[in-house]
Amino acid sequence: MRVIELRSDNAAGVAPEILTAVQAANTGSALAYGGDELTARLHEVVREVFEHPTVRVFPVTSGTAANSLSISAATPPWGAVLCHPSAHIITSEGGATSLFGGGAVMQGVDGDHALIDPSRLRSTLESVRWGDPHESQPSVLSLTVPSDVGTLYRKEQIAELSAIAHEHGLRVHLDGARLANGVAALGCAPADATWRAGVDVVSLGATKNGALSAEAIVVFDETIADELVYRTKRSGHVTSKMRFQSAQVTAYLTDGLWLRLAAHANRRMAELTAGLRGLEAPGVRLLERVDVNMAFVELPAPAADALPEVGILCYRMSPTSVRLVTSWQTTADDVQQAVARFGEAVGAGPA
Ligand SMILES: Cc1ncc(COP(=O)(O)O)c(C=O)c1O
């Protein structure tokens, strides 16, 4: 039986266009450590795509590196990084931001749908004992777009949260491990969801959406970029053959490839959730809004137990819930099969 891959977009392969770009970069020789023409080209492409004349870009190899390095460049060691309690930086990166941030802490600010509530952000910032060395001093607001449960802020909400943060002297970081899925769903210009909405630095993901261990830190704030020059080197991210990472991110951002791949993944998830709703199986429901390529589904425990048996690969979140993620590689047939097999697992008969 063919398995249907719904564990993570990280499980998907490399998009052919990106492999072709790596192959094309593999001719002749080039200056090492980012002094090559492909890395220069990456800067131009990022400037075009983000409509920002002075934006700087630092290729790195993982989302954790992008987050921890970019945030550490924006916070003093005594700083507090405010983020939603579900944020990857606080739940799933082994404290990398604190390590690179010299001891900076992460502090959760809650809100529904894994999105920070602006009034809670305001009250958190208003209750800080500013200048008191006994308390970590909020220094960065980190927004995850889309969130770790696949929900999205509208660009106006990003702007509102950024404005509150800036009023209190914080920098704004955006964890965009799946930014392409977010921008594709919002249908806005990348600039509108980032610097025009007050974001200072972005962890731009590419690996989940078709690249081969290539991510980039996109920096709109000159002082953060100046720090990153040294921090990327000291953490081993100024790679000697950077041109192969740069080639990937350039191909990714060229001619809208990143948005096409992401829109595909989003569309497949919309089809999948429509199919699951159509099953009308008792005890099956979506636990969260589905804005991009990720869904959380509640289902009876025996049905969840049966999913591997019917060839559906997904993450078990609890005895009665699973996470489903589609990718640039998910086909229409995968979705049809998944719905039918879900129906089998929950005893709803063929879809
Ligand atoms: C929202 C978010 N940010 C950051 C990361 C970290 O990426 P990596 O696993 O490449 O370190 C992930 C990975 O799943 C993620 O989902």
The ligand as an SDF file (V2000), in Angstrom:
LIG
                    3D

 16 16  0  0  0  0  0  0  0  0999 V2000
    7.4500   27.7840   13.0020 C   0  0  0  0  0  0  0  0  0  0  0  0
    8.7970   27.1370   12.9660 C   0  0  0  0  0  0  0  0  0  0  0  0
    9.8730   27.8720   13.1830 N   0  0  0  0  0  0  0  0  0  0  0  0
   11.1160   27.3580   13.1410 C   0  0  0  0  0  0  0  0  0  0  0  0
   11.3270   26.0320   12.8590 C   0  0  0  0  0  0  0  0  0  0  0  0
   12.7240   25.4980   12.9170 C   0  0  0  0  0  0  0  0  0  0  0  0
   13.2010   24.9870   11.7590 O   0  0  0  0  0  0  0  0  0  0  0  0
   14.3790   23.8920   11.7690 P   0  0  0  0  0  0  0  0  0  0  0  0
   13.7370   22.6030   12.1130 O   0  0  0  0  0  0  0  0  0  0  0  0
   14.9050   23.9760   10.3750 O   0  0  0  0  0  0  0  0  0  0  0  0
   15.3960   24.2920   12.7690 O   0  0  0  0  0  0  0  0  0  0  0  0
   10.2230   25.2130   12.5940 C   0  0  0  0  0  0  0  0  0  0  0  0
   10.4200   23.7750   12.2750 C   0  0  0  0  0  0  0  0  0  0  0  0
    9.5380   22.9680   12.3000 O   0  0  0  0  0  0  0  0  0  0  0  0
    8.9260   25.7720   12.6660 C   0  0  0  0  0  0  0  0  0  0  0  0
    7.8270   25.0300   12.4550 O   0  0  0  0  0  0  0  0  0  0  0  0
  1  2  1  0
  2  3  1  0
  2 15  2  0
  3  4  2  0
  4  5  1  0
  5  6  1  0
  5 12  2  0
  6  7  1  0
  7  8  1  0
  8  9  2  0
  8 10  1  0
  8 11  1  0
 12 13  1  0
 12 15  1  0
 13 14  2  0
 15 16  1  0
M  END
$$$$
